[in-house]
Amino acid sequence: MSRIRVILARELTQDEIQTRVHELGPWFHNLSLRGIQTAPEHFLGDYPSTKWQSFQEAIPKDLTGMTVLDVGCNGGFYSIQMKLRGAKRVLGIDHDSDYLNQAKFAAEVLGLDISFDLLSVYEVAELRESFDVVLFLGVFYHLRHPLLALDLLRRYATKDWFIFQSMLRGSRTVPRIEENYPFSEKSVFDKPGFPKMHFIENSYSQDPTNWWIPNRACAEALLRSAGFRLESQPEAEVFICRCDEGAHLHPLPKVLA
Ligand SMILES: C[S@@+](CC[C@H](N)C(=O)[O-])C[C@H]1O[C@@H](n2cnc3c(N)ncnc32)[C@H](O)[C@@H]1O
């Protein structure tokens, strides 16, 4: 199958690629498909290339023999990077078929054997597979049930590495939080760095799919609470985690488990 894809891709001229890129747009990922840019006017610049530069060193360079799940893969930028690092299997999932069609086309043009599935993060248990590396980049704050997604990914999909990125707002300080507080203690909630998520009832940045935006301490606390160990934070929004084998995994409601 992948051989056929490679042959098909070689037959496309630059004009044909350009036409197809236009038909599949608008793109969020600016990819370079044999010289054709998919989102040259991106409001964040050359995105997500510039983001990737800021944390790519924190992820193993050689993924030979490893499996990767890219959750909310969008146009496939990170799935492609993982395949280029030698991963034996890369699966990109997204709940948006338009983005998946972009990712499939990009992989075809580049001649890369990457799988893509129309699947929500809430459905990862249906894969019946766990992965050496799970990418969960830029998806968390788009979810109405973000902690549920973390719990599901930890329990059903992640074997080892968990690479997390979220928009963060509020204080960047991470205060010491006690194991417990008496009921009478109220002031601690007013500390700027106390773990907090901001709920967006309507819209933020013209995007009604932005629901919950944590501050930094909250992102760290949620990751630990879901059973991940924080290894490093190569840039402000990115947390490199591993599964914490000793962690207590909180039970899921029966209807979801
Ligand atoms: C801001 S984009 C991030 C794309 C890419 N991961 C990145 O970091 O550049 C968010 C992506 O998450 C996808 N998404 C949102 N909710 C999802 C869900 N419940 N399940 C799977 N994908 C989802 C969107 O369709 C979109 O492609």
The ligand as an SDF file (V2000), in Angstrom:
LIG
                    3D

 27 29  0  0  0  0  0  0  0  0999 V2000
   -4.6690   23.5050   17.7990 C   0  0  0  0  0  0  0  0  0  0  0  0
   -4.7920   22.0490   16.8390 S   0  0  0  0  0  0  0  0  0  0  0  0
   -3.2390   21.2620   17.3010 C   0  0  0  0  0  0  0  0  0  0  0  0
   -2.7230   20.4020   16.2010 C   0  0  0  0  0  0  0  0  0  0  0  0
   -1.3800   19.7500   16.4510 C   0  0  0  0  0  0  0  0  0  0  0  0
   -1.4580   18.7170   17.4600 N   0  0  0  0  0  0  0  0  0  0  0  0
   -0.3700   20.7780   16.8150 C   0  0  0  0  0  0  0  0  0  0  0  0
    0.0980   20.8180   17.9630 O   0  0  0  0  0  0  0  0  0  0  0  0
   -0.0140   21.5740   15.9490 O   0  0  0  0  0  0  0  0  0  0  0  0
   -5.9860   21.0300   17.7150 C   0  0  0  0  0  0  0  0  0  0  0  0
   -6.2890   19.7420   17.0020 C   0  0  0  0  0  0  0  0  0  0  0  0
   -6.9710   18.8870   17.9040 O   0  0  0  0  0  0  0  0  0  0  0  0
   -8.0510   18.2890   17.2380 C   0  0  0  0  0  0  0  0  0  0  0  0
   -9.0460   17.8850   18.2550 N   0  0  0  0  0  0  0  0  0  0  0  0
   -9.8210   18.6880   19.0240 C   0  0  0  0  0  0  0  0  0  0  0  0
  -10.6200   17.9530   19.8160 N   0  0  0  0  0  0  0  0  0  0  0  0
  -10.3120   16.6540   19.5720 C   0  0  0  0  0  0  0  0  0  0  0  0
  -10.7920   15.4260   20.0760 C   0  0  0  0  0  0  0  0  0  0  0  0
  -11.7710   15.3760   21.0060 N   0  0  0  0  0  0  0  0  0  0  0  0
  -10.2620   14.2830   19.6230 N   0  0  0  0  0  0  0  0  0  0  0  0
   -9.2880   14.3130   18.6770 C   0  0  0  0  0  0  0  0  0  0  0  0
   -8.8070   15.4450   18.1360 N   0  0  0  0  0  0  0  0  0  0  0  0
   -9.3050   16.6130   18.5750 C   0  0  0  0  0  0  0  0  0  0  0  0
   -8.5300   19.3630   16.2760 C   0  0  0  0  0  0  0  0  0  0  0  0
   -9.3300   18.8410   15.2360 O   0  0  0  0  0  0  0  0  0  0  0  0
   -7.2140   19.9170   15.8060 C   0  0  0  0  0  0  0  0  0  0  0  0
   -6.6990   19.2220   14.7040 O   0  0  0  0  0  0  0  0  0  0  0  0
  1  2  1  0
  2  3  1  0
  2 10  1  0
  3  4  1  0
  4  5  1  0
  5  6  1  0
  5  7  1  0
  7  8  2  0
  7  9  1  0
 10 11  1  0
 11 12  1  0
 11 26  1  0
 12 13  1  0
 13 14  1  0
 13 24  1  0
 14 15  1  0
 14 23  1  0
 15 16  2  0
 16 17  1  0
 17 18  1  0
 17 23  2  0
 18 19  1  0
 18 20  2  0
 20 21  1  0
 21 22  2  0
 22 23  1  0
 24 25  1  0
 24 26  1  0
 26 27  1  0
M  CHG  2   2   1   9  -1
M  END
$$$$
